[in-house]
Amino acid sequence: MIVTDHFVYLHVSRSGGTFLNKLIRQHVPGARMLQYHGQLKDLPVEYSHLPVIGFVRNPWDWYVSMFSDYARKHQYIFEIISDRGALDFEATVTRFLTLGDDKGSSRKRLRRLATMAPKVIDVQRPPQSHLPGLRSEHFKNYPEGVGYYSWLVQLMFESERDHQVHFGRFENLRAEALRLLEETGTPITNAITEYLEQAGALNASPRPKRFVDSYGPELAALVAERDGY
C-alpha cells in the first residue's frame, strides 16, 4: 500500500505490482510505502479522502502466473496447498479454488495456513517475496464457495469507510496505469510517460505463454464458477 499526494495504491499479488510500485515511488509526488501488500481497511484515516487505485487480472491467467511464481519463491501458502510442490497445476489450482469448502481436508489446510501465517505484520520490516501480507485471522475466517483470487481481491479492498476505488486491467497495464493516474488528478510528467513507454517488465513469472493451454474443461469451468466476481 502506497500513499501519494493524489491517490492510494493497493498491490494485489501477481497483478503488475512490482512494475507499478517502482513507477509510483520514483515518479509520483509524495509517494510513501505504508505496507507491502497492505489492505484498504488498514489505511490510516488521514488518507481516507484519497481515491484508491488497484489492478485486477483475468483469473485463468492469474492462477497460471501464481502457480509458476509461488512455486519458484516457495511461498508458504503454495507449499501447504500443493503438498510442497508435489501436486501438478490442475490439482493445486483445484485446491486453491475449493479452499473454503466444508471438507475435512480443506479445513485441515486452513488450520495449517492460520498457524503458519503471522498474527501481526511488522510494517517496518522490508517485504519478503515468500510472504504475501496475509495474517492468521484471514484464514480463520475464510469463506465457502469463493475462489482464492476473488477472495484475495475482496480482502484487499474491503473497508468500513467509503472510498472512491478505480480498477485497472492488468492485460493493458501501461495504458490503464496512465488512465488511472489521469483519473486521480496526478500530473503526467515526461518521466512517467517515458517509464510507461520504455520500462521493461518486472517480476515476471516463468510461465507458459498461452495460459489457456493449462486448463482442461472441468478446471476452466471451476474457475468460472468460483471466480465470477
C-alpha positions in Angstrom: 0.0 0.0 0.0 1.5 3.3 -1.2 0.0 6.7 -0.4 0.8 9.7 -2.6 -0.4 13.3 -2.8 -3.1 12.2 -5.2 -4.2 8.6 -4.5 -3.6 5.3 -2.6 -2.3 2.3 -4.5 -3.1 -1.3 -3.3 -0.8 -4.0 -4.6 -2.7 -7.2 -5.4 -0.3 -10.2 -5.8 0.6 -11.1 -9.4 -1.1 -8.0 -10.9 1.8 -5.9 -12.1 2.6 -4.6 -8.6 6.4 -4.5 -8.8 6.3 -2.5 -12.1 3.7 -0.1 -10.6 5.5 0.2 -7.2 8.6 1.4 -9.0 6.6 3.8 -11.2 4.8 5.4 -8.3 7.6 5.6 -5.8 10.0 7.1 -8.3 7.7 9.5 -10.2 4.6 10.4 -8.2 4.7 13.3 -5.7 4.5 12.4 -2.1 4.8 8.6 -2.6 5.4 6.7 0.6 5.1 2.9 1.2 2.9 2.2 4.2 2.8 -1.6 3.9 3.7 -4.0 1.2 0.5 -5.8 0.1 -1.3 -3.6 2.7 -5.1 -3.8 2.7 -7.5 -0.9 2.4 -9.1 -1.5 5.9 -5.6 -0.8 7.4 -5.3 2.6 5.7 -4.8 5.4 8.3 -7.9 7.6 8.5 -5.9 10.7 7.5 -5.6 9.3 4.0 -9.2 8.1 3.6 -10.2 11.1 1.4 -7.8 10.0 -1.3 -9.1 7.9 -4.3 -7.8 4.3 -4.4 -6.4 2.5 -7.4 -5.7 -1.2 -8.0 -5.4 -3.7 -10.7 -7.3 -7.0 -11.4 -6.4 -9.8 -13.8 -8.1 -12.5 -15.9 -8.4 -15.2 -13.2 -7.5 -18.1 -15.5 -4.3 -16.2 -16.3 -3.8 -15.2 -12.7 -3.7 -18.9 -11.5 -1.1 -19.8 -14.1 1.1 -16.9 -13.1 0.5 -17.6 -9.4 1.4 -21.3 -9.8 4.7 -20.5 -11.5 5.8 -17.7 -9.3 4.7 -19.0 -5.9 6.4 -22.4 -6.6 9.6 -20.6 -7.5 9.5 -18.5 -4.3 8.4 -21.4 -2.0 5.6 -19.2 -0.8 4.2 -20.9 2.3 0.5 -20.8 1.1 1.6 -22.6 -2.1 3.7 -25.0 -0.2 0.8 -26.1 2.1 -1.8 -26.3 -0.7 0.4 -28.0 -3.2 1.9 -30.5 -0.7 5.3 -28.8 -1.1 5.1 -28.8 -4.9 4.2 -32.5 -5.3 0.9 -31.7 -6.9 0.6 -30.6 -10.5 -1.1 -27.5 -11.8 -4.6 -28.9 -12.0 -4.6 -30.5 -8.6 -3.0 -27.4 -6.9 -5.4 -24.9 -8.5 -8.4 -27.0 -7.7 -7.3 -26.8 -4.0 -7.0 -23.1 -4.3 -10.5 -22.8 -5.8 -12.1 -25.1 -3.2 -10.1 -24.0 -0.1 -13.2 -22.8 1.7 -15.3 -26.0 1.1 -16.7 -27.7 4.1 -14.5 -30.8 3.8 -12.1 -32.2 6.3 -9.1 -31.8 4.0 -9.8 -28.2 3.3 -10.4 -27.4 6.9 -7.1 -29.0 7.8 -5.3 -26.9 5.2 -6.9 -23.7 6.5 -5.8 -24.6 10.1 -2.2 -25.1 8.8 -2.4 -21.8 7.0 -3.7 -20.0 10.0 -0.8 -21.5 12.1 1.8 -20.5 9.5 0.6 -17.0 8.8 1.8 -14.2 11.2 -0.7 -12.8 13.7 0.7 -9.3 13.2 2.7 -7.9 10.2 5.6 -5.7 11.1 5.3 -2.9 8.6 8.8 -1.7 9.4 10.4 -4.8 8.1 11.3 -5.0 4.4 8.9 -7.2 2.3 9.9 -10.8 1.6 8.9 -12.5 -1.6 7.5 -15.6 0.0 5.3 -13.7 2.4 2.0 -12.4 0.8 0.9 -10.0 3.5 -1.9 -12.2 4.9 -2.5 -12.7 8.6 -3.7 -15.7 10.6 -7.1 -14.2 11.1 -7.7 -14.1 7.4 -7.5 -17.9 7.1 -9.6 -18.5 10.2 -12.4 -16.5 8.5 -12.1 -17.9 5.0 -15.4 -18.0 3.2 -17.0 -21.0 1.5 -17.6 -21.2 -2.3 -15.2 -18.4 -3.4 -12.0 -18.9 -5.4 -8.8 -17.8 -3.8 -8.2 -15.0 -6.2 -11.6 -13.5 -5.8 -11.3 -13.8 -2.0 -7.9 -12.1 -2.1 -9.1 -9.1 -4.2 -12.2 -8.6 -2.0 -10.0 -8.9 1.1 -7.6 -6.3 -0.2 -10.3 -3.7 -1.0 -12.8 -4.2 1.8 -13.2 -1.3 4.3 -15.7 0.1 6.8 -15.3 3.5 5.2 -16.5 4.7 1.8 -13.7 5.0 -0.8 -13.6 6.0 -4.4 -12.0 3.0 -6.0 -10.6 2.9 -9.5 -9.7 -0.5 -11.0 -7.4 -1.1 -14.0 -7.0 -4.3 -16.0 -3.6 -6.0 -15.9 -3.9 -7.1 -19.5 -3.4 -3.5 -20.7 -1.2 -2.5 -17.8 0.6 0.5 -19.2 -2.3 2.3 -20.8 -4.5 1.5 -17.8 -1.9 2.9 -15.4 -1.9 6.1 -17.4 -5.7 6.3 -17.3 -5.8 5.8 -13.5 -3.2 8.5 -13.0 -5.2 10.9 -15.1 -8.5 10.0 -13.3 -6.9 10.7 -9.9 -5.5 14.1 -11.0 -1.9 13.0 -10.9 0.3 15.3 -13.0 1.6 13.3 -16.0 5.3 14.2 -16.3 7.7 13.3 -19.0 9.3 10.8 -16.6 6.0 9.0 -16.1 5.4 8.8 -19.8 8.9 7.6 -20.5 8.6 4.9 -17.8 5.3 3.6 -19.1 6.6 3.5 -22.7 10.1 2.2 -22.1 10.5 0.3 -18.8 10.8 -3.4 -19.0 8.5 -5.9 -17.2 9.4 -6.6 -13.6 9.0 -9.8 -11.6 7.5 -11.7 -14.5 6.8 -15.4 -13.7 8.4 -18.2 -15.7 5.0 -19.3 -17.0 3.6 -20.7 -20.2 2.9 -18.1 -22.9 -0.6 -19.4 -23.5 -2.4 -19.8 -20.2 -5.4 -21.4 -21.9 -3.3 -24.5 -22.6 -3.0 -25.2 -18.9 -6.7 -25.9 -18.5 -8.9 -28.8 -19.1 -12.7 -28.1 -19.4 -13.5 -29.1 -15.8 -10.9 -26.9 -14.2 -11.7 -24.0 -16.6 -15.4 -24.2 -15.6 -14.5 -24.3 -11.9 -12.6 -21.1 -12.2 -15.6 -19.5 -13.9 -17.8 -20.7 -11.1 -15.6 -19.7 -8.2 -14.1 -16.6 -9.6 -17.1 -15.0 -11.3 -16.5 -12.0 -9.0 
